[in-house]
Amino acid sequence: MATDELGDVATRVLFDNDRVRVWELALAPGERSARHRHELDYLIVFVAGDRIGVEVDASSAGPYADSMEFDVPLGRCVFVERGGVETAVNVGNEPYREILIELKD
């Protein structure tokens, strides 16, 4: 897939103003997100699911160079720097849900 074929960072926007944009990402087991680039620093709040995968694109300039899978740390919030090009994949057996908060400059 060409690097210019990118989608949204999550499923739907819940809130947007001049300082933040809040998204929900919801994936059924086996479902994949759109391939996307994170143009802004962001926070992820893990809400539901058991296991999630992240396929990092070779063109990614973000903080992670390698694709990974991990157990969903329910209730945890993590900060991630901008630049990543990736696809989220629900590799678990339960529906996955996160809240993603983009921090605008």
VEXLOVEX-902419 format. One record per residue: residue number from 1; residue in one letter; x, y, z of N, C-alpha, C, O in turn. Coordinates in pm, whole numbers, always signed. Atoms other than C-alpha are relative to their C-alpha. Layout:
N
<atom seq="NUM" type="A" n_xx="X" n_yy="Y" n_zz="Z" ca_xx="X" ca_yy="Y" ca_zz="Z" c_xx="X" c_yy="Y" c_zz="Z" o_xx="X" o_yy="Y" o_zz="Z"/>
...
This chain:
105
<atom seq="1" type="M" n_xx="+84" n_yy="-118" n_zz="+0" ca_xx="+0" ca_yy="+0" ca_zz="+0" c_xx="+88" c_yy="+124" c_zz="+0" o_xx="+188" o_yy="+128" o_zz="+72"/>
<atom seq="2" type="A" n_xx="-80" n_yy="-122" n_zz="+7" ca_xx="+134" ca_yy="+345" ca_zz="-86" c_xx="-13" c_yy="+80" c_zz="+129" o_xx="-115" o_yy="+74" o_zz="+198"/>
<atom seq="3" type="T" n_xx="-2" n_yy="-73" n_zz="-126" ca_xx="+228" ca_yy="+572" ca_zz="+201" c_xx="-102" c_yy="+113" c_zz="+4" o_xx="-132" o_yy="+163" o_zz="+113"/>
<atom seq="4" type="D" n_xx="+98" n_yy="-109" n_zz="-2" ca_xx="-27" ca_yy="+836" ca_zz="+92" c_xx="-143" c_yy="-50" c_zz="+21" o_xx="-235" o_yy="+31" o_zz="+32"/>
<atom seq="5" type="E" n_xx="+133" n_yy="+57" n_zz="-21" ca_xx="-324" ca_yy="+599" ca_zz="+140" c_xx="-22" c_yy="-20" c_zz="+150" o_xx="-2" o_yy="-129" o_zz="+204"/>
<atom seq="6" type="L" n_xx="+16" n_yy="+2" n_zz="-146" ca_xx="-405" ca_yy="+684" ca_zz="+501" c_xx="-143" c_yy="+32" c_zz="+38" o_xx="-211" o_yy="+108" o_zz="-31"/>
<atom seq="7" type="G" n_xx="+134" n_yy="-27" n_zz="-52" ca_xx="-727" ca_yy="+685" ca_zz="+702" c_xx="+6" c_yy="+74" c_zz="+131" o_xx="+110" o_yy="+127" o_zz="+171"/>
<atom seq="8" type="D" n_xx="+11" n_yy="-65" n_zz="-130" ca_xx="-846" ca_yy="+828" ca_zz="+1030" c_xx="+74" c_yy="-79" c_zz="+107" o_xx="+95" o_yy="-200" o_zz="+93"/>
<atom seq="9" type="V" n_xx="-74" n_yy="+66" n_zz="-109" ca_xx="-657" ca_yy="+750" ca_zz="+1353" c_xx="-89" c_yy="-87" c_zz="+87" o_xx="-39" o_yy="-168" o_zz="+164"/>
<atom seq="10" type="A" n_xx="+91" n_yy="+82" n_zz="-80" ca_xx="-969" ca_yy="+596" ca_zz="+1509" c_xx="-136" c_yy="-5" c_zz="-69" o_xx="-151" o_yy="+42" o_zz="-181"/>
<atom seq="11" type="T" n_xx="+130" n_yy="+27" n_zz="+59" ca_xx="-1333" ca_yy="+506" ca_zz="+1448" c_xx="-85" c_yy="+125" c_zz="-16" o_xx="-142" o_yy="+148" o_zz="-123"/>
<atom seq="12" type="R" n_xx="+84" n_yy="-120" n_zz="+8" ca_xx="-1511" ca_yy="+832" ca_zz="+1531" c_xx="+48" c_yy="+106" c_zz="+97" o_xx="+106" o_yy="+76" o_zz="+201"/>
<atom seq="13" type="V" n_xx="-35" n_yy="-114" n_zz="-85" ca_xx="-1452" ca_yy="+1177" ca_zz="+1677" c_xx="-112" c_yy="+21" c_zz="+102" o_xx="-229" o_yy="+28" o_zz="+67"/>
<atom seq="14" type="L" n_xx="+95" n_yy="-25" n_zz="-107" ca_xx="-1620" ca_yy="+1232" ca_zz="+2014" c_xx="-5" c_yy="+147" c_zz="+40" o_xx="-108" o_yy="+196" o_zz="+86"/>
<atom seq="15" type="F" n_xx="-12" n_yy="-141" n_zz="-41" ca_xx="-1500" ca_yy="+1590" ca_zz="+2077" c_xx="+115" c_yy="+63" c_zz="-78" o_xx="+215" o_yy="-2" o_zz="-105"/>
<atom seq="16" type="D" n_xx="-106" n_yy="-69" n_zz="+72" ca_xx="-1295" ca_yy="+1849" ca_zz="+1892" c_xx="-11" c_yy="+150" c_zz="+28" o_xx="-117" o_yy="+209" o_zz="+9"/>
<atom seq="17" type="N" n_xx="-7" n_yy="-145" n_zz="-13" ca_xx="-1187" ca_yy="+2204" ca_zz="+1978" c_xx="+140" c_yy="+45" c_zz="-40" o_xx="+214" o_yy="-33" o_zz="-101"/>
<atom seq="18" type="D" n_xx="-130" n_yy="-51" n_zz="+44" ca_xx="-879" ca_yy="+2422" ca_zz="+1927" c_xx="+117" c_yy="-58" c_zz="+79" o_xx="+232" o_yy="-36" o_zz="+40"/>
<atom seq="19" type="R" n_xx="-108" n_yy="+55" n_zz="-83" ca_xx="-678" ca_yy="+2235" ca_zz="+2198" c_xx="+14" c_yy="-151" c_zz="-7" o_xx="+125" o_yy="-203" o_zz="+0"/>
<atom seq="20" type="V" n_xx="-5" n_yy="+147" n_zz="+1" ca_xx="-773" ca_yy="+1865" ca_zz="+2178" c_xx="-103" c_yy="-56" c_zz="-99" o_xx="-201" o_yy="+9" o_zz="-133"/>
<atom seq="21" type="R" n_xx="+97" n_yy="+78" n_zz="+76" ca_xx="-947" ca_yy="+1608" ca_zz="+1960" c_xx="-8" c_yy="-136" c_zz="+68" o_xx="+94" o_yy="-200" o_zz="+91"/>
<atom seq="22" type="V" n_xx="+21" n_yy="+127" n_zz="-70" ca_xx="-1097" ca_yy="+1302" ca_zz="+2130" c_xx="-69" c_yy="-98" c_zz="-95" o_xx="-174" o_yy="-68" o_zz="-152"/>
<atom seq="23" type="W" n_xx="+49" n_yy="+105" n_zz="+88" ca_xx="-1153" ca_yy="+982" ca_zz="+1932" c_xx="-38" c_yy="-124" c_zz="+82" o_xx="+10" o_yy="-144" o_zz="+194"/>
<atom seq="24" type="E" n_xx="+24" n_yy="+135" n_zz="-48" ca_xx="-1302" ca_yy="+641" ca_zz="+2006" c_xx="+49" c_yy="-95" c_zz="-109" o_xx="+21" o_yy="-75" o_zz="-227"/>
<atom seq="25" type="L" n_xx="-36" n_yy="+109" n_zz="+91" ca_xx="-1143" ca_yy="+334" ca_zz="+1846" c_xx="-67" c_yy="-125" c_zz="+52" o_xx="-45" o_yy="-166" o_zz="+166"/>
<atom seq="26" type="A" n_xx="+69" n_yy="+123" n_zz="-35" ca_xx="-1362" ca_yy="+25" ca_zz="+1850" c_xx="+27" c_yy="-103" c_zz="-109" o_xx="+2" o_yy="-79" o_zz="-227"/>
<atom seq="27" type="L" n_xx="-32" n_yy="+107" n_zz="+94" ca_xx="-1252" ca_yy="-302" ca_zz="+1688" c_xx="-55" c_yy="-133" c_zz="+51" o_xx="-30" o_yy="-171" o_zz="+165"/>
<atom seq="28" type="A" n_xx="+45" n_yy="+135" n_zz="-33" ca_xx="-1425" ca_yy="-639" ca_zz="+1687" c_xx="+120" c_yy="-95" c_zz="-10" o_xx="+219" o_yy="-61" o_zz="-74"/>
<atom seq="29" type="P" n_xx="-110" n_yy="+96" n_zz="+14" ca_xx="-1203" ca_yy="-947" ca_zz="+1725" c_xx="+33" c_yy="-25" c_zz="-147" o_xx="-56" o_yy="-52" o_zz="-228"/>
<atom seq="30" type="G" n_xx="-45" n_yy="+19" n_zz="+137" ca_xx="-996" ca_yy="-981" ca_zz="+1407" c_xx="-8" c_yy="+125" c_zz="-87" o_xx="+47" o_yy="+126" o_zz="-197"/>
<atom seq="31" type="E" n_xx="+16" n_yy="-122" n_zz="+79" ca_xx="-1086" ca_yy="-631" ca_zz="+1287" c_xx="+126" c_yy="+87" c_zz="+5" o_xx="+200" o_yy="+87" o_zz="+103"/>
<atom seq="32" type="R" n_xx="-116" n_yy="-88" n_zz="+14" ca_xx="-822" ca_yy="-382" ca_zz="+1168" c_xx="-47" c_yy="+144" c_zz="-13" o_xx="-152" o_yy="+172" o_zz="-70"/>
<atom seq="33" type="S" n_xx="+28" n_yy="-142" n_zz="+21" ca_xx="-818" ca_yy="-4" ca_zz="+1188" c_xx="+47" c_yy="+39" c_zz="-139" o_xx="+112" o_yy="-41" o_zz="-208"/>
<atom seq="34" type="A" n_xx="-61" n_yy="-56" n_zz="+121" ca_xx="-742" ca_yy="+211" ca_zz="+887" c_xx="+149" c_yy="+21" c_zz="+27" o_xx="+189" o_yy="+49" o_zz="+140"/>
<atom seq="35" type="R" n_xx="-142" n_yy="-36" n_zz="-11" ca_xx="-371" ca_yy="+254" ca_zz="+822" c_xx="+4" c_yy="+152" c_zz="+13" o_xx="-59" o_yy="+222" o_zz="-66"/>
<atom seq="36" type="H" n_xx="+7" n_yy="-142" n_zz="-32" ca_xx="-302" ca_yy="+599" ca_zz="+965" c_xx="+133" c_yy="+54" c_zz="+50" o_xx="+221" o_yy="-21" o_zz="+94"/>
<atom seq="37" type="R" n_xx="-118" n_yy="-69" n_zz="-53" ca_xx="-38" ca_yy="+855" ca_zz="+1062" c_xx="-45" c_yy="+88" c_zz="+117" o_xx="-147" o_yy="+156" o_zz="+110"/>
<atom seq="38" type="H" n_xx="+27" n_yy="-87" n_zz="-114" ca_xx="-32" ca_yy="+1027" ca_zz="+1400" c_xx="+75" c_yy="+131" c_zz="-20" o_xx="+196" o_yy="+138" o_zz="-3"/>
<atom seq="39" type="E" n_xx="-57" n_yy="-133" n_zz="+26" ca_xx="+24" ca_yy="+1394" ca_zz="+1318" c_xx="+19" c_yy="+79" c_zz="+129" o_xx="+90" o_yy="+180" o_zz="+130"/>
<atom seq="40" type="L" n_xx="-4" n_yy="-71" n_zz="-128" ca_xx="-17" ca_yy="+1500" ca_zz="+1683" c_xx="+43" c_yy="-96" c_zz="+111" o_xx="+18" o_yy="-216" o_zz="+102"/>
<atom seq="41" type="D" n_xx="-21" n_yy="+80" n_zz="-121" ca_xx="+110" ca_yy="+1377" ca_zz="+2020" c_xx="-137" c_yy="-39" c_zz="+54" o_xx="-235" o_yy="+32" o_zz="+33"/>
<atom seq="42" type="Y" n_xx="+131" n_yy="+45" n_zz="-46" ca_xx="-164" ca_yy="+1178" ca_zz="+2190" c_xx="+10" c_yy="-87" c_zz="+125" o_xx="+116" o_yy="-137" o_zz="+162"/>
<atom seq="43" type="L" n_xx="+18" n_yy="+90" n_zz="-113" ca_xx="-287" ca_yy="+986" ca_zz="+2492" c_xx="-98" c_yy="-109" c_zz="-41" o_xx="-191" o_yy="-84" o_zz="-117"/>
<atom seq="44" type="I" n_xx="+94" n_yy="+110" n_zz="+20" ca_xx="-456" ca_yy="+645" ca_zz="+2481" c_xx="-48" c_yy="-45" c_zz="+138" o_xx="+32" o_yy="-67" o_zz="+228"/>
<atom seq="45" type="V" n_xx="+61" n_yy="+58" n_zz="-119" ca_xx="-697" ca_yy="+529" ca_zz="+2752" c_xx="-60" c_yy="-133" c_zz="-43" o_xx="-150" o_yy="-136" o_zz="-128"/>
<atom seq="46" type="F" n_xx="+45" n_yy="+135" n_zz="+37" ca_xx="-754" ca_yy="+152" ca_zz="+2730" c_xx="-128" c_yy="-32" c_zz="+77" o_xx="-128" o_yy="-36" o_zz="+200"/>
<atom seq="47" type="V" n_xx="+132" n_yy="+14" n_zz="-61" ca_xx="-1123" ca_yy="+83" ca_zz="+2795" c_xx="-50" c_yy="-145" c_zz="+1" o_xx="-110" o_yy="-188" o_zz="+99"/>
<atom seq="48" type="A" n_xx="+51" n_yy="+138" n_zz="+7" ca_xx="-1200" ca_yy="-275" ca_zz="+2681" c_xx="+87" c_yy="-82" c_zz="-95" o_xx="+155" o_yy="-28" o_zz="-182"/>
<atom seq="49" type="G" n_xx="-73" n_yy="+92" n_zz="+86" ca_xx="-1043" ca_yy="-580" ca_zz="+2519" c_xx="+96" c_yy="-85" c_zz="+79" o_xx="+116" o_yy="-63" o_zz="+198"/>
<atom seq="50" type="D" n_xx="-95" n_yy="+88" n_zz="-68" ca_xx="-791" ca_yy="-850" ca_zz="+2598" c_xx="+138" c_yy="+1" c_zz="-64" o_xx="+239" o_yy="-15" o_zz="+6"/>
<atom seq="51" type="R" n_xx="-131" n_yy="-2" n_zz="+67" ca_xx="-515" ca_yy="-828" ca_zz="+2334" c_xx="-11" c_yy="+86" c_zz="-126" o_xx="-109" o_yy="+77" o_zz="-201"/>
<atom seq="52" type="I" n_xx="-2" n_yy="-90" n_zz="+115" ca_xx="-422" ca_yy="-569" ca_zz="+2070" c_xx="+135" c_yy="-8" c_zz="-69" o_xx="+238" o_yy="-27" o_zz="-4"/>
<atom seq="53" type="G" n_xx="-123" n_yy="-4" n_zz="+76" ca_xx="-164" ca_yy="-558" ca_zz="+1794" c_xx="+15" c_yy="+134" c_zz="-70" o_xx="-84" o_yy="+199" o_zz="-104"/>
<atom seq="54" type="V" n_xx="-30" n_yy="-122" n_zz="+75" ca_xx="+5" ca_yy="-262" ca_zz="+1627" c_xx="+100" c_yy="-37" c_zz="-109" o_xx="+212" o_yy="-80" o_zz="-80"/>
<atom seq="55" type="E" n_xx="-90" n_yy="+25" n_zz="+113" ca_xx="+154" ca_yy="-306" ca_zz="+1280" c_xx="+62" c_yy="+134" c_zz="-39" o_xx="-7" o_yy="+221" o_zz="-93"/>
<atom seq="56" type="V" n_xx="-71" n_yy="-125" n_zz="+27" ca_xx="+416" ca_yy="-31" ca_zz="+1240" c_xx="+48" c_yy="-2" c_zz="-145" o_xx="+114" o_yy="-96" o_zz="-188"/>
<atom seq="57" type="D" n_xx="-39" n_yy="-13" n_zz="+140" ca_xx="+470" ca_yy="+86" ca_zz="+882" c_xx="+148" c_yy="+33" c_zz="-13" o_xx="+204" o_yy="+102" o_zz="+73"/>
<atom seq="58" type="A" n_xx="-142" n_yy="-27" n_zz="+24" ca_xx="+823" ca_yy="+99" ca_zz="+741" c_xx="+27" c_yy="+149" c_zz="-15" o_xx="+139" o_yy="+194" o_zz="+12"/>
<atom seq="59" type="S" n_xx="-18" n_yy="-145" n_zz="+18" ca_xx="+769" ca_yy="+471" ca_zz="+665" c_xx="-20" c_yy="+77" c_zz="+130" o_xx="-12" o_yy="+200" o_zz="+130"/>
<atom seq="60" type="S" n_xx="+30" n_yy="-66" n_zz="-126" ca_xx="+693" ca_yy="+545" ca_zz="+1032" c_xx="+119" c_yy="+77" c_zz="+54" o_xx="+232" o_yy="+29" o_zz="+53"/>
<atom seq="61" type="A" n_xx="-102" n_yy="-82" n_zz="-67" ca_xx="+886" ca_yy="+825" ca_zz="+1201" c_xx="-36" c_yy="+15" c_zz="+147" o_xx="+15" o_yy="+105" o_zz="+214"/>
<atom seq="62" type="G" n_xx="+45" n_yy="-9" n_zz="-138" ca_xx="+719" ca_yy="+762" ca_zz="+1536" c_xx="+95" c_yy="-67" c_zz="+96" o_xx="+204" o_yy="-110" o_zz="+59"/>
<atom seq="63" type="P" n_xx="-87" n_yy="+54" n_zz="-104" ca_xx="+859" ca_yy="+633" ca_zz="+1862" c_xx="+21" c_yy="-150" c_zz="-5" o_xx="+110" o_yy="-202" o_zz="+63"/>
<atom seq="64" type="Y" n_xx="-11" n_yy="+145" n_zz="+6" ca_xx="+811" ca_yy="+265" ca_zz="+1772" c_xx="+42" c_yy="-43" c_zz="-140" o_xx="-18" o_yy="-2" o_zz="-239"/>
<atom seq="65" type="A" n_xx="-51" n_yy="+47" n_zz="+129" ca_xx="+1006" ca_yy="+92" ca_zz="+1495" c_xx="-53" c_yy="-139" c_zz="-35" o_xx="-56" o_yy="-176" o_zz="-152"/>
<atom seq="66" type="D" n_xx="+40" n_yy="+139" n_zz="+21" ca_xx="+872" ca_yy="-262" ca_zz="+1540" c_xx="-147" c_yy="-21" c_zz="+31" o_xx="-202" o_yy="+40" o_zz="+123"/>
<atom seq="67" type="S" n_xx="+137" n_yy="+40" n_zz="-29" ca_xx="+525" ca_yy="-409" ca_zz="+1521" c_xx="-2" c_yy="-79" c_zz="+130" o_xx="+99" o_yy="-137" o_zz="+170"/>
<atom seq="68" type="M" n_xx="+9" n_yy="+65" n_zz="-130" ca_xx="+398" ca_yy="-555" ca_zz="+1848" c_xx="-142" c_yy="-46" c_zz="+28" o_xx="-237" o_yy="+1" o_zz="-34"/>
<atom seq="69" type="E" n_xx="+127" n_yy="+42" n_zz="-57" ca_xx="+116" ca_yy="-734" ca_zz="+2028" c_xx="+16" c_yy="+4" c_zz="+150" o_xx="+123" o_yy="-25" o_zz="+202"/>
<atom seq="70" type="F" n_xx="-8" n_yy="-3" n_zz="-146" ca_xx="+31" ca_yy="-691" ca_zz="+2395" c_xx="-138" c_yy="-15" c_zz="+62" o_xx="-240" o_yy="+14" o_zz="-1"/>
<atom seq="71" type="D" n_xx="+123" n_yy="+8" n_zz="-76" ca_xx="-231" ca_yy="-760" ca_zz="+2659" c_xx="-50" c_yy="+142" c_zz="+26" o_xx="+30" o_yy="+231" o_zz="+54"/>
<atom seq="72" type="V" n_xx="+58" n_yy="-133" n_zz="-19" ca_xx="-469" ca_yy="-464" ca_zz="+2693" c_xx="+5" c_yy="+35" c_zz="+149" o_xx="-53" o_yy="-36" o_zz="+231"/>
<atom seq="73" type="P" n_xx="-10" n_yy="-42" n_zz="-140" ca_xx="-384" ca_yy="-277" ca_zz="+3017" c_xx="-122" c_yy="+85" c_zz="+39" o_xx="-113" o_yy="+207" o_zz="+45"/>
<atom seq="74" type="L" n_xx="+126" n_yy="-69" n_zz="-25" ca_xx="-744" ca_yy="-188" ca_zz="+3108" c_xx="+15" c_yy="+110" c_zz="+105" o_xx="+75" o_yy="+89" o_zz="+210"/>
<atom seq="75" type="G" n_xx="-2" n_yy="-113" n_zz="-90" ca_xx="-783" ca_yy="+152" ca_zz="+3272" c_xx="+128" c_yy="+82" c_zz="-5" o_xx="+135" o_yy="+190" o_zz="+54"/>
<atom seq="76" type="R" n_xx="-128" n_yy="-72" n_zz="+5" ca_xx="-426" ca_yy="+257" ca_zz="+3192" c_xx="-5" c_yy="+108" c_zz="-108" o_xx="-72" o_yy="+93" o_zz="-210"/>
<atom seq="77" type="C" n_xx="-14" n_yy="-109" n_zz="+95" ca_xx="-343" ca_yy="+581" ca_zz="+3013" c_xx="+147" c_yy="+14" c_zz="-35" o_xx="+231" o_yy="+18" o_zz="+54"/>
<atom seq="78" type="V" n_xx="-139" n_yy="-15" n_zz="+43" ca_xx="-25" ca_yy="+617" ca_zz="+2803" c_xx="+12" c_yy="+118" c_zz="-96" o_xx="-81" o_yy="+148" o_zz="-171"/>
<atom seq="79" type="F" n_xx="-33" n_yy="-109" n_zz="+90" ca_xx="+135" ca_yy="+910" ca_zz="+2620" c_xx="+86" c_yy="-53" c_zz="-113" o_xx="+178" o_yy="-132" o_zz="-90"/>
<atom seq="80" type="V" n_xx="-77" n_yy="+43" n_zz="+116" ca_xx="+269" ca_yy="+857" ca_zz="+2266" c_xx="+32" c_yy="+123" c_zz="-84" o_xx="-54" o_yy="+207" o_zz="-110"/>
<atom seq="81" type="E" n_xx="-41" n_yy="-112" n_zz="+85" ca_xx="+468" ca_yy="+1102" ca_zz="+2055" c_xx="-46" c_yy="-20" c_zz="-143" o_xx="-62" o_yy="-132" o_zz="-190"/>
<atom seq="82" type="R" n_xx="+47" n_yy="-1" n_zz="+140" ca_xx="+354" ca_yy="+1193" ca_zz="+1704" c_xx="+99" c_yy="-65" c_zz="-96" o_xx="+214" o_yy="-91" o_zz="-61"/>
<atom seq="83" type="G" n_xx="-87" n_yy="+47" n_zz="+106" ca_xx="+493" ca_yy="+1056" ca_zz="+1381" c_xx="-25" c_yy="-142" c_zz="-47" o_xx="+15" o_yy="-179" o_zz="-158"/>
<atom seq="84" type="G" n_xx="+19" n_yy="+140" n_zz="+35" ca_xx="+385" ca_yy="+693" ca_zz="+1381" c_xx="-97" c_yy="-21" c_zz="-115" o_xx="-199" o_yy="+47" o_zz="-124"/>
<atom seq="85" type="V" n_xx="+91" n_yy="+48" n_zz="+104" ca_xx="+231" ca_yy="+529" ca_zz="+1075" c_xx="-27" c_yy="-146" c_zz="+34" o_xx="+66" o_yy="-226" o_zz="+41"/>
<atom seq="86" type="E" n_xx="+29" n_yy="+133" n_zz="-54" ca_xx="+48" ca_yy="+216" ca_zz="+1184" c_xx="-143" c_yy="-41" c_zz="-29" o_xx="-226" o_yy="+37" o_zz="-76"/>
<atom seq="87" type="T" n_xx="+133" n_yy="+59" n_zz="+5" ca_xx="-254" ca_yy="-11" ca_zz="+1180" c_xx="-21" c_yy="-76" c_zz="+130" o_xx="+64" o_yy="-156" o_zz="+168"/>
<atom seq="88" type="A" n_xx="+34" n_yy="+77" n_zz="-119" ca_xx="-420" ca_yy="-139" ca_zz="+1496" c_xx="-79" c_yy="-123" c_zz="-42" o_xx="-162" o_yy="-117" o_zz="-133"/>
<atom seq="89" type="V" n_xx="+68" n_yy="+125" n_zz="+32" ca_xx="-540" ca_yy="-500" ca_zz="+1488" c_xx="-46" c_yy="-65" c_zz="+131" o_xx="+35" o_yy="-86" o_zz="+221"/>
<atom seq="90" type="N" n_xx="+49" n_yy="+71" n_zz="-119" ca_xx="-764" ca_yy="-666" ca_zz="+1747" c_xx="+35" c_yy="-147" c_zz="-17" o_xx="-34" o_yy="-220" o_zz="-88"/>
<atom seq="91" type="V" n_xx="-45" n_yy="+139" n_zz="+8" ca_xx="-578" ca_yy="-995" ca_zz="+1788" c_xx="-57" c_yy="-83" c_zz="+115" o_xx="-23" o_yy="-200" o_zz="+132"/>
<atom seq="92" type="G" n_xx="+59" n_yy="+68" n_zz="-114" ca_xx="-782" ca_yy="-1084" ca_zz="+2096" c_xx="-133" c_yy="-65" c_zz="-32" o_xx="-176" o_yy="-71" o_zz="-148"/>
<atom seq="93" type="N" n_xx="+129" n_yy="+68" n_zz="+11" ca_xx="-1108" ca_yy="-1267" ca_zz="+2157" c_xx="-117" c_yy="+88" c_zz="+43" o_xx="-232" o_yy="+47" o_zz="+30"/>
<atom seq="94" type="E" n_xx="+104" n_yy="-91" n_zz="-49" ca_xx="-1300" ca_yy="-969" ca_zz="+2300" c_xx="+0" c_yy="+128" c_zz="-82" o_xx="+103" o_yy="+164" o_zz="-140"/>
<atom seq="95" type="P" n_xx="+2" n_yy="-129" n_zz="+65" ca_xx="-1416" ca_yy="-641" ca_zz="+2146" c_xx="+101" c_yy="+95" c_zz="+67" o_xx="+114" o_yy="+96" o_zz="+190"/>
<atom seq="96" type="Y" n_xx="-100" n_yy="-94" n_zz="-51" ca_xx="-1145" ca_yy="-374" ca_zz="+2183" c_xx="-55" c_yy="+142" c_zz="-10" o_xx="-124" o_yy="+177" o_zz="-106"/>
<atom seq="97" type="R" n_xx="+44" n_yy="-140" n_zz="+1" ca_xx="-1213" ca_yy="-12" ca_zz="+2273" c_xx="+104" c_yy="+84" c_zz="+72" o_xx="+153" o_yy="+48" o_zz="+179"/>
<atom seq="98" type="E" n_xx="-89" n_yy="-98" n_zz="-63" ca_xx="-986" ca_yy="+283" ca_zz="+2347" c_xx="-53" c_yy="+139" c_zz="-27" o_xx="-129" o_yy="+161" o_zz="-121"/>
<atom seq="99" type="I" n_xx="+23" n_yy="-142" n_zz="+22" ca_xx="-1021" ca_yy="+657" ca_zz="+2384" c_xx="+136" c_yy="+60" c_zz="-31" o_xx="+231" o_yy="+44" o_zz="+46"/>
<atom seq="100" type="L" n_xx="-126" n_yy="-60" n_zz="+46" ca_xx="-749" ca_yy="+846" ca_zz="+2194" c_xx="-17" c_yy="+151" c_zz="+3" o_xx="-110" o_yy="+205" o_zz="-58"/>
<atom seq="101" type="I" n_xx="+10" n_yy="-145" n_zz="-18" ca_xx="-687" ca_yy="+1211" ca_zz="+2285" c_xx="+120" c_yy="+66" c_zz="-66" o_xx="+233" o_yy="+55" o_zz="-18"/>
<atom seq="102" type="E" n_xx="-106" n_yy="-71" n_zz="+71" ca_xx="-485" ca_yy="+1417" ca_zz="+2036" c_xx="+19" c_yy="+137" c_zz="+63" o_xx="-77" o_yy="+208" o_zz="+91"/>
<atom seq="103" type="L" n_xx="-35" n_yy="-130" n_zz="-60" ca_xx="-304" ca_yy="+1721" ca_zz="+2180" c_xx="+44" c_yy="+94" c_zz="-110" o_xx="+149" o_yy="+75" o_zz="-171"/>
<atom seq="104" type="K" n_xx="-30" n_yy="-94" n_zz="+107" ca_xx="-310" ca_yy="+2010" ca_zz="+1937" c_xx="+103" c_yy="+103" c_zz="+47" o_xx="+104" o_yy="+141" o_zz="+164"/>
<atom seq="105" type="D" n_xx="-102" n_yy="-100" n_zz="-32" ca_xx="-20" ca_yy="+2257" ca_zz="+1924" c_xx="-62" c_yy="+137" c_zz="+20" o_xx="+9" o_yy="+234" o_zz="+48"/>
